[in-house]
Amino acid sequence: MAQNTYKTGEKAPESGTYKVQSLVSGGSSNQDNTEVKVEKGEQFPPSPSSNEAAHWVKTS
């Protein structure tokens, strides 16, 4: 089963810890393994390291 990914600006379907999987621009997110806690209904933020729109994946 593929992991659900969420884009910057989308609302979180559930509370949890998420990390950047990739940047929307296609840029590398290798340097960005910051995890952020997002509460249900909050918007996903931009990538913490590059401040660009990102694809997020839930880690816990």
C-alpha positions in Angstrom: 0.0 0.0 0.0 1.4 3.4 -1.0 1.8 6.1 1.7 -0.5 9.0 1.5 1.2 12.2 0.7 0.0 15.7 1.4 1.0 19.0 -0.1 1.8 22.3 1.6 -1.4 24.2 2.2 -3.6 21.0 2.5 -5.3 20.3 5.8 -4.0 17.4 7.8 -6.6 14.5 7.9 -5.3 13.4 11.3 -2.9 14.6 14.0 0.6 13.2 13.9 4.2 13.7 12.9 5.0 14.3 9.3 8.2 14.8 7.3 9.1 16.2 3.8 9.1 13.4 1.2 9.9 15.7 -1.8 9.6 19.3 -2.9 6.7 20.3 -5.2 9.2 22.0 -7.5 10.9 18.6 -8.0 14.0 19.7 -6.0 15.7 17.3 -3.7 14.7 17.1 -0.1 17.7 15.0 0.9 18.8 17.8 3.4 15.3 18.1 4.8 14.5 15.3 7.2 12.9 17.6 9.7 9.8 16.2 11.2 6.9 18.4 12.3 3.9 17.8 14.4 0.7 18.7 12.6 -2.7 18.7 14.3 -5.8 17.5 12.5 -7.3 20.3 10.4 -4.0 22.4 10.4 -2.4 23.2 7.1 0.8 21.6 6.1 3.7 24.1 6.2 6.4 24.8 3.5 9.6 22.8 3.8 11.4 23.9 6.9 14.9 24.0 5.2 14.0 25.6 1.9 10.7 27.3 2.6 9.3 25.8 -0.6 6.1 23.9 -1.1 6.6 20.3 -0.2 5.0 16.8 -0.3 4.6 15.5 3.3 4.3 12.0 4.5 3.1 10.7 7.9 5.8 9.1 10.0 3.9 8.5 13.3 
